[in-house]
């Protein structure tokens, strides 16, 4: 059985989706992902809009070996199926416009909800300033600081959620 995070592609190849810590990867993780892509895929990786990384063009014959390598490097495979997807966040923790520690809240939500089975894929985003209002509203659940009430949040919930 193909595990979550392995996606069937054209021409009987597969893609492996690696999930970071709310879009962040360490240099060591990126080096490991690059090595895995070179060994088991076509040497290319793709960054996704949810802050995950995909290793492309994996032969079915390479999946088991690649999965062992992913596990050996403590990388997280997933972000597929009817689950809570990778939590996205802006750079509000370090950005001059960010009003709070965006990454800390996103990580807390990720720890609580990532990968839980839900009726349909569920996308959560955490943002730190008014510049991300459109992004917050495009998530199934979008969280950002209130601009009318300091120290409070506005939460946007999609009607399709």
NUDOTOR-921407 format. One record per residue (C-alpha): residue in one letter; residue number from 1; x negated, y, z. Coordinates in Angstrom, 3 decimals. Layout:
<nodes>
+-----+-----+----------+----------+----------+
| res |   n |        x |        y |        z |
+-----+-----+----------+----------+----------+
|   A | NUM |        X |        Y |        Z |
...
+-----+-----+----------+----------+----------+
</nodes>
This chain:
<nodes>
+-----+-----+----------+----------+----------+
| res |   n |        x |        y |        z |
+-----+-----+----------+----------+----------+
|   X |   1 |    0.000 |    0.000 |    0.000 |
|   X |   2 |   -1.254 |    3.486 |   -0.879 |
|   X |   3 |   -1.523 |    5.675 |    2.270 |
|   X |   4 |   -0.213 |    9.214 |    2.684 |
|   X |   5 |   -2.565 |   11.688 |    1.082 |
|   X |   6 |   -3.286 |    9.530 |   -1.973 |
|   X |   7 |   -1.348 |   10.794 |   -4.988 |
|   X |   8 |   -0.859 |    8.846 |   -8.219 |
|   X |   9 |   -1.872 |   10.884 |  -11.256 |
|   X |  10 |   -1.847 |   10.421 |  -15.037 |
|   X |  11 |   -3.766 |    7.615 |  -16.725 |
|   X |  12 |   -3.647 |    5.448 |  -13.581 |
|   X |  13 |   -5.993 |    7.676 |  -11.579 |
|   X |  14 |   -5.426 |    8.995 |   -8.070 |
|   X |  15 |   -6.102 |   12.171 |   -6.122 |
|   X |  16 |   -7.019 |   12.253 |   -2.434 |
|   X |  17 |   -5.718 |   15.223 |   -0.432 |
|   X |  18 |   -7.935 |   16.230 |    2.500 |
|   X |  19 |   -6.370 |   18.437 |    5.164 |
|   X |  20 |   -8.523 |   20.859 |    7.143 |
|   X |  21 |   -7.787 |   22.814 |   10.282 |
|   X |  22 |   -5.145 |   25.190 |    8.913 |
|   X |  23 |   -7.204 |   25.838 |    5.795 |
|   X |  24 |  -10.589 |   25.877 |    7.503 |
|   X |  25 |  -13.328 |   23.336 |    6.821 |
|   X |  26 |  -16.798 |   23.164 |    8.336 |
|   X |  27 |  -19.837 |   23.242 |    6.075 |
|   X |  28 |  -20.480 |   19.591 |    7.007 |
|   X |  29 |  -16.940 |   18.624 |    6.003 |
|   X |  30 |  -17.310 |   20.386 |    2.653 |
|   X |  31 |  -20.617 |   18.627 |    1.995 |
|   X |  32 |  -19.005 |   15.257 |    2.808 |
|   X |  33 |  -16.025 |   16.029 |    0.549 |
|   X |  34 |  -18.370 |   17.005 |   -2.299 |
|   X |  35 |  -20.334 |   13.762 |   -1.877 |
|   X |  36 |  -17.127 |   11.692 |   -1.813 |
|   X |  37 |  -15.876 |   13.486 |   -4.957 |
|   X |  38 |  -19.153 |   12.765 |   -6.751 |
|   X |  39 |  -19.224 |    9.118 |   -5.688 |
|   X |  40 |  -15.569 |    8.103 |   -6.071 |
|   X |  41 |  -13.951 |   10.756 |   -8.283 |
|   X |  42 |  -15.017 |   12.862 |  -11.237 |
|   X |  43 |  -17.145 |   15.190 |   -9.119 |
|   X |  44 |  -14.491 |   17.912 |   -9.031 |
|   X |  45 |  -12.459 |   19.188 |   -6.111 |
|   X |  46 |   -9.445 |   21.468 |   -6.145 |
|   X |  47 |   -8.349 |   23.903 |   -3.431 |
|   X |  48 |   -4.569 |   23.922 |   -3.014 |
|   X |  49 |   -2.222 |   26.735 |   -2.059 |
|   X |  50 |   -1.738 |   25.085 |    1.371 |
|   X |  51 |   -5.427 |   25.193 |    2.196 |
|   X |  52 |   -6.105 |   21.536 |    1.495 |
|   X |  53 |   -8.728 |   20.088 |   -0.819 |
|   X |  54 |   -8.062 |   17.434 |   -3.441 |
|   X |  55 |  -10.593 |   14.999 |   -4.840 |
|   X |  56 |   -9.654 |   14.253 |   -8.450 |
|   X |  57 |   -9.775 |   11.270 |  -10.824 |
|   X |  58 |  -10.223 |    8.394 |   -8.382 |
|   X |  59 |  -10.048 |    4.952 |   -9.955 |
|   X |  60 |   -7.758 |    2.442 |   -8.219 |
|   X |  61 |  -10.873 |    0.258 |   -7.755 |
|   X |  62 |  -12.505 |    3.003 |   -5.652 |
|   X |  63 |   -9.641 |    3.790 |   -3.267 |
|   X |  64 |  -10.537 |    1.391 |   -0.443 |
|   X |  65 |  -14.226 |    2.391 |   -0.406 |
|   X |  66 |  -13.302 |    6.061 |   -0.592 |
|   X |  67 |  -10.848 |    5.703 |    2.320 |
|   X |  68 |  -13.594 |    4.128 |    4.432 |
|   X |  69 |  -15.895 |    7.048 |    3.584 |
|   X |  70 |  -13.190 |    9.590 |    4.472 |
|   X |  71 |  -12.673 |    7.846 |    7.818 |
|   X |  72 |  -16.440 |    7.665 |    8.464 |
|   X |  73 |  -16.651 |   11.471 |    8.096 |
|   X |  74 |  -13.597 |   12.034 |   10.356 |
|   X |  75 |  -11.739 |   13.779 |    7.547 |
|   X |  76 |   -7.954 |   13.996 |    7.672 |
|   X |  77 |   -6.047 |   12.571 |    4.706 |
|   X |  78 |   -2.417 |   13.609 |    4.234 |
|   X |  79 |   -0.118 |   16.451 |    3.309 |
|   X |  80 |    2.218 |   14.365 |    1.151 |
|   X |  81 |    5.701 |   12.887 |    1.397 |
|   X |  82 |    8.660 |   14.085 |    3.420 |
|   X |  83 |    6.576 |   15.459 |    6.264 |
|   X |  84 |    5.610 |   18.723 |    7.871 |
|   X |  85 |    2.840 |   19.805 |    5.506 |
|   X |  86 |   -0.454 |   21.492 |    6.318 |
|   X |  87 |    0.206 |   24.696 |    8.251 |
|   X |  88 |   -1.090 |   27.728 |    6.341 |
|   X |  89 |   -2.339 |   30.950 |    7.852 |
|   X |  90 |   -3.852 |   34.176 |    6.647 |
|   X |  91 |   -7.219 |   35.503 |    7.811 |
|   X |  92 |   -5.463 |   37.656 |   10.426 |
|   X |  93 |   -7.694 |   36.396 |   13.220 |
|   X |  94 |  -10.689 |   38.211 |   11.708 |
|   X |  95 |   -9.013 |   40.642 |    9.280 |
|   X |  96 |   -8.876 |   44.273 |   10.435 |
|   X |  97 |   -5.116 |   44.333 |    9.742 |
|   X |  98 |   -4.350 |   41.189 |   11.757 |
|   X |  99 |   -2.341 |   41.895 |   14.891 |
|   X | 100 |   -3.056 |   38.666 |   16.812 |
|   X | 101 |   -5.028 |   35.408 |   16.702 |
|   X | 102 |   -3.272 |   33.884 |   13.704 |
|   X | 103 |   -5.489 |   30.806 |   13.511 |
|   X | 104 |   -4.917 |   29.887 |   17.174 |
|   X | 105 |   -1.126 |   29.907 |   16.695 |
|   X | 106 |   -1.369 |   28.018 |   13.390 |
|   X | 107 |   -3.614 |   25.377 |   14.996 |
|   X | 108 |   -1.213 |   24.971 |   17.913 |
|   X | 109 |    1.701 |   24.457 |   15.502 |
|   X | 110 |   -0.396 |   22.064 |   13.421 |
|   X | 111 |   -1.212 |   20.004 |   16.519 |
|   X | 112 |    2.492 |   19.858 |   17.426 |
|   X | 113 |    4.164 |   19.325 |   14.059 |
|   X | 114 |    1.809 |   18.336 |   11.223 |
|   X | 115 |    2.720 |   15.016 |    9.615 |
|   X | 116 |    6.031 |   14.550 |   11.389 |
|   X | 117 |    8.625 |   12.847 |    9.203 |
|   X | 118 |   11.436 |   15.206 |    8.160 |
|   X | 119 |   14.288 |   14.932 |    5.608 |
|   X | 120 |   12.247 |   16.867 |    2.999 |
|   X | 121 |    8.761 |   18.340 |    2.901 |
|   X | 122 |    8.566 |   21.250 |    5.317 |
|   X | 123 |    6.149 |   24.158 |    4.855 |
|   X | 124 |    5.179 |   26.421 |    7.771 |
|   X | 125 |    3.091 |   29.581 |    7.435 |
|   X | 126 |    1.635 |   31.916 |   10.059 |
|   X | 127 |    0.658 |   35.455 |    9.057 |
|   X | 128 |   -0.802 |   38.479 |   10.826 |
|   X | 129 |    0.380 |   41.707 |    9.161 |
|   X | 130 |    2.948 |   43.322 |    6.880 |
|   X | 131 |    0.805 |   42.556 |    3.807 |
|   X | 132 |    1.886 |   38.909 |    4.114 |
|   X | 133 |    5.640 |   39.524 |    4.347 |
|   X | 134 |    6.239 |   37.925 |    0.939 |
|   X | 135 |    4.200 |   34.872 |    1.907 |
|   X | 136 |    6.068 |   34.527 |    5.199 |
|   X | 137 |    9.411 |   34.654 |    3.398 |
|   X | 138 |    8.302 |   32.058 |    0.832 |
|   X | 139 |    7.719 |   29.343 |    3.473 |
|   X | 140 |   10.385 |   27.054 |    4.880 |
|   X | 141 |    9.408 |   28.621 |    8.215 |
|   X | 142 |    7.357 |   31.828 |    8.184 |
|   X | 143 |    5.999 |   33.507 |   11.310 |
|   X | 144 |    4.524 |   36.986 |   11.577 |
|   X | 145 |    4.295 |   39.773 |   14.149 |
|   X | 146 |    7.251 |   42.078 |   14.627 |
|   X | 147 |    6.494 |   45.586 |   13.466 |
|   X | 148 |    9.395 |   47.027 |   15.445 |
|   X | 149 |    8.780 |   45.207 |   18.735 |
|   X | 150 |    5.103 |   44.892 |   19.710 |
|   X | 151 |    4.068 |   41.543 |   21.234 |
|   X | 152 |    7.017 |   39.762 |   19.596 |
|   X | 153 |    7.342 |   37.739 |   16.401 |
|   X | 154 |    9.656 |   37.625 |   13.416 |
|   X | 155 |   10.528 |   34.165 |   12.152 |
|   X | 156 |   11.857 |   33.608 |    8.644 |
|   X | 157 |   13.707 |   30.369 |    7.899 |
|   X | 158 |   14.507 |   29.304 |    4.347 |
|   X | 159 |   18.136 |   28.505 |    3.553 |
|   X | 160 |   16.865 |   25.404 |    1.684 |
|   X | 161 |   15.161 |   24.144 |    4.825 |
+-----+-----+----------+----------+----------+
</nodes>
